[in-house]
Amino acid sequence: MTAPSLLHAARKAPDARDRILRMARVMRDLEYAPCTDAHLRAAGFTDAEIEVYQPDAVGVLSRRPSPLRTIPTGRIAANTMVRRAQGIRQRISQGAAA
């Protein structure tokens, strides 16, 4: 059993997306052999990374919708608010210049 702190660290790792994609490549390269945890450990993945990233890596290979390919709704809303704020600032600065 993997320690909860290690699982949390794997979930919050800044390079998690890259590691998931790398894991998917390792799985793909074992095209005719079933990929086991031993293969992933040999490729440099920790037990925590295997437990956390494996479902997303399998999703990448099967082309299922994945958090790697979708934009969270919160990010869409935040980007909309940023664009609005930039528009307001631009109108204010144009009004001040006139």
N, C-alpha and C positions, 0 to 999 in steps of 0.2 A: 504494500500500500504506500502510495506516495504522500508525503507530508502536505497538508493543506497550504502551507506557506509557499512551497515550491510550485504548486498548481497556480496559486494566485500570481506569483512572479511570472510564470509562463504566460498567463492570460494578459497581464499588463505590460509585457515586454515591448519595448518600442520597435523591435524588429520582428514581431510576431507574424506579420503578413509575409515578409520575406522567408521566414522559416517554414511557414505553411506551404508556400509555393515550392520551396526547395524539397520539402517532404513529398509533395506531389510528384516532383521530377524523379526522386528516388524510387517511388512506387511505380511510376510509369516505366522507368528503366528496367525494372524487374518484370517486364511484360508477360513472360510465360511462366514465371514462378510466383507463387503467392508471397506477398511481402509480409514478413513477420516483424515482431518487435526487435528481434535479434538483428535483422537487416537494418532497421532504423537506428539502433544503437551503434552498429558498425559504421553508419553514415554520420555519426556524431550527435545524434539527438539524445536528450536526457529522457528518463522515464516520465517526468512531468510534461515535457514537450510532446512526447508520444501520446500521452493520455489527453492532453488539451487540444493538440493540433490535428490529430489523425482524422476526426470526423470532417473537419473542413478540407483537409487534403483529399480525402475520398470524394467530397463534394466537388472539388475543383476537377478531379479526373472524370467524374460522371456528368459534369457540366450542369449540376443543379444550382439553383440560386444560392448564393453564398454571401455572407457578410463582407467578403472581399470584393464582391462585384456590385453591391448595392449601396446607395447613399442613405444613411439614416435620416429619418424625417426631421430630427432635431437639427442636423447639419443644414438641411435645405432651408428650414425656417431661419436659422442663424445667417446663412448667406443672403437671404432675402432682406433681413433687417440691416445687414451691412450695406447692401446696395442702396437701400432707402436712405440710410444715414449719409452715405457718400453723395447722393443726389441733393440732400438738404444742405450739406456743407458747401457743395458746388454752387447752389443757388444763393446761399448767404454770401459767399465770397464774390460772386458776380454782382450782387446787389451793392456790396461795399465798394467795389471797384468803379461802379457807375456814378 
